[in-house]
Amino acid sequence: MSRPVLYMLPGLLCDEAVFAAQIAALSDVCDVRVPSFRGLDSFDAMAQAVLADAPPRFSVAGFSMGGRVAFRLASIAMDRIERFCAFDTGVIPASEAELPKRQALVDIANRDGMAALAAAWLPPMLHETRRNDIAFTAPLTEMVMRFSPLDHEKQIRALINRPDMRPVLAQIKCPTLIACGRQDGFSPPADHEAIAAAISGARLEIVENSGHFLPVEQPDALNKALLQWLAIPQA
């Protein structure tokens, strides 16, 4: 019997490295796959990339931008999803106030390169105790630098053109986990409380001492929640 398949969907400028701890913890119980969203500029394209690879039934756990892709997957292929998880993410469209902030980061990457982008973008995303921890931030910077300014610009295009996913929430009927770092100032706990409340039976996990990068800031807590979610019996 084949093992269940779990797609871990990466966030903006993230690859499989952001899920290293989850891959190590979960690979005994499922086939963990991390798709690449490099070069794609819409959530539709990202969702279709997952579906093109996926078996008839699979589970999905999306981080940040990847969480938004997970909601898009739920909107077009809910019948194929066995379990649903999204963390440090959101469901509302881009606001007018968001657009210049996104453009400023695109300008930094195009003008000064990806190392400069990482220096400007990563620290505010992290818990305050990690922002100046070079040993902690160096691998994240290296991950960002594996992408090009064009990769970044295309993913930003996907983010600013994202659809409103709130109507999808009531359609999610499978075992669901919604998680967030307590100190995530970019995708705050209140947003996740609203998401979980709109999904029947969803479990909400707010993890202490974590900013936006929950899978690397508090990997053990996230892994524990994911293993419990994977153990929920199917209806």
C-alpha positions in Angstrom: 0.0 0.0 0.0 1.4 3.4 -1.0 2.0 6.0 1.7 -0.2 9.1 1.8 1.2 12.1 -0.1 1.6 15.5 1.6 2.4 18.6 -0.4 4.2 21.2 1.7 3.7 24.4 -0.3 6.5 27.0 0.2 6.2 30.7 0.8 7.6 33.6 -1.1 11.2 33.0 -2.0 11.2 29.7 -0.2 12.2 26.3 -1.3 12.4 22.9 0.4 15.0 24.2 2.9 12.3 26.1 4.8 10.7 22.7 5.5 13.8 20.7 6.4 12.6 20.0 9.9 9.1 19.0 8.7 10.5 16.7 6.0 12.6 15.0 8.6 9.8 14.6 11.1 7.0 13.6 8.8 8.7 11.4 6.2 8.1 8.2 8.3 4.4 8.7 8.0 3.9 10.2 4.6 5.5 11.0 1.3 6.4 14.6 1.7 6.7 16.6 -1.6 7.7 20.2 -1.9 6.9 21.7 -5.3 8.8 24.6 -6.9 6.9 27.8 -7.6 10.0 29.4 -9.2 9.1 31.3 -12.4 5.3 31.1 -11.8 3.3 34.4 -11.6 -0.2 33.3 -10.5 -1.8 31.1 -7.9 -3.7 29.3 -10.6 -0.3 28.3 -12.2 1.0 27.2 -8.9 -2.1 25.2 -8.1 -2.0 23.6 -11.5 1.7 22.6 -11.0 0.7 20.7 -7.9 -2.3 19.0 -9.5 -0.2 18.0 -12.5 2.1 16.0 -10.1 -0.4 14.8 -7.6 -2.1 11.4 -7.2 -5.9 11.3 -7.2 -5.9 12.0 -3.4 -3.4 14.0 -1.4 -3.0 16.3 1.6 -1.7 19.8 1.5 0.0 22.1 4.0 0.9 25.6 2.8 3.1 28.2 4.4 2.5 32.0 3.8 2.2 32.3 0.0 1.9 28.6 -0.1 -1.0 28.7 2.2 -2.8 31.0 -0.3 -2.0 28.5 -3.0 -3.5 25.8 -0.7 -6.8 27.7 -0.5 -6.7 28.1 -4.3 -6.3 24.3 -4.6 -9.3 23.9 -2.3 -11.4 26.1 -4.5 -10.7 24.0 -7.6 -10.0 20.4 -6.3 -11.5 20.0 -2.9 -12.6 16.5 -3.8 -9.0 15.4 -4.1 -7.8 16.9 -0.8 -7.7 14.5 2.2 -6.4 16.9 4.8 -5.9 20.6 4.7 -3.4 22.8 6.6 -2.4 26.5 6.2 -0.1 28.5 8.4 1.2 32.1 8.6 -1.0 33.0 5.7 -4.2 34.8 4.7 -7.3 34.8 2.5 -8.1 38.4 1.7 -7.1 40.2 -1.5 -4.2 42.7 -1.6 -5.0 46.1 -0.2 -4.1 49.4 -1.7 -1.7 50.0 1.2 0.1 46.7 0.4 1.0 47.5 -3.2 3.7 50.2 -2.6 5.4 48.0 0.1 5.6 45.1 -2.3 6.9 47.4 -5.1 9.6 48.8 -2.8 11.0 45.3 -2.3 10.8 44.5 -6.0 12.9 47.7 -6.6 15.5 46.7 -4.0 15.9 43.3 -5.6 16.2 44.7 -9.1 18.5 47.5 -8.1 20.7 46.0 -5.4 20.3 42.2 -5.7 18.8 39.4 -3.6 21.2 39.7 -0.6 20.0 43.3 -0.2 16.4 42.1 -0.5 17.0 39.5 2.2 18.5 42.1 4.5 15.5 44.3 4.1 12.7 41.7 4.0 13.6 38.9 6.4 14.3 40.6 9.8 10.8 42.1 10.2 9.3 38.7 9.5 11.1 37.1 12.4 10.6 37.1 16.2 12.5 40.0 17.6 15.0 37.7 19.4 16.1 36.2 16.0 16.4 39.3 13.8 20.1 39.9 14.7 21.0 36.2 15.1 23.4 35.7 12.2 23.6 31.9 12.7 19.8 31.7 12.4 19.3 34.2 9.5 22.2 33.1 7.3 20.5 29.9 5.9 17.3 32.0 5.2 19.4 34.6 3.4 21.1 31.8 1.4 17.7 30.4 0.5 16.5 33.8 -0.7 19.6 34.2 -2.8 18.9 31.0 -4.7 16.1 33.0 -6.4 16.5 35.7 -9.0 15.0 39.2 -9.0 12.8 38.0 -11.8 11.6 35.0 -9.7 10.8 37.5 -6.9 8.9 39.8 -9.2 6.8 37.0 -10.6 5.8 35.7 -7.2 5.0 39.3 -6.1 2.8 39.5 -9.1 0.9 36.4 -8.0 0.5 37.9 -4.5 -0.8 41.3 -5.6 -3.3 39.7 -8.0 -4.5 37.1 -5.5 -8.2 36.3 -5.4 -10.4 36.6 -2.3 -10.4 33.1 -0.8 -12.9 33.8 2.0 -15.8 32.2 0.0 -13.8 28.9 -0.1 -13.5 28.4 3.6 -16.9 26.9 4.1 -16.2 24.4 1.4 -13.3 22.8 3.3 -14.7 19.7 5.1 -11.7 17.5 5.6 -9.4 17.5 8.8 -8.0 21.0 8.9 -5.2 22.6 10.8 -4.7 26.4 10.8 -1.5 27.6 12.6 0.3 30.8 13.2 3.2 32.3 15.2 2.0 34.4 18.1 4.3 37.2 17.1 3.6 37.0 13.4 3.1 40.7 12.6 2.6 40.1 8.9 -0.1 37.5 9.1 -1.3 37.9 12.7 -3.2 35.5 14.9 -6.5 37.3 14.7 -6.6 36.6 10.9 -6.0 32.9 11.6 -8.7 32.9 14.3 -11.2 34.2 11.7 -10.0 31.6 9.1 -10.4 28.7 11.5 -13.8 29.9 12.7 -15.0 29.8 9.1 -13.9 26.2 8.5 -16.1 23.5 10.1 -14.1 21.5 12.7 -10.8 23.3 12.0 -8.2 23.2 14.7 -6.3 26.4 15.5 -2.8 26.3 16.8 -1.1 29.6 17.9 2.6 29.0 18.6 4.4 31.1 21.1 7.7 32.8 20.5 7.5 32.7 16.7 7.2 35.3 14.0 6.1 34.6 10.4 8.7 31.9 9.7 7.0 29.3 12.0 8.5 26.2 10.2 12.1 27.3 11.1 11.4 29.4 14.2 9.5 26.8 16.2 9.8 23.6 14.1 9.2 21.2 17.0 5.8 22.8 17.9 4.7 22.9 14.3 5.8 19.3 13.7 3.8 18.1 16.8 0.7 19.9 15.4 1.2 18.4 12.0 1.7 14.9 13.3 -1.5 15.2 15.3 -3.3 16.5 12.2 -2.1 13.6 10.1 -3.3 11.2 12.7 -6.9 12.4 12.6 -9.1 9.6 11.2 -10.8 10.3 7.9 -14.5 10.9 8.0 
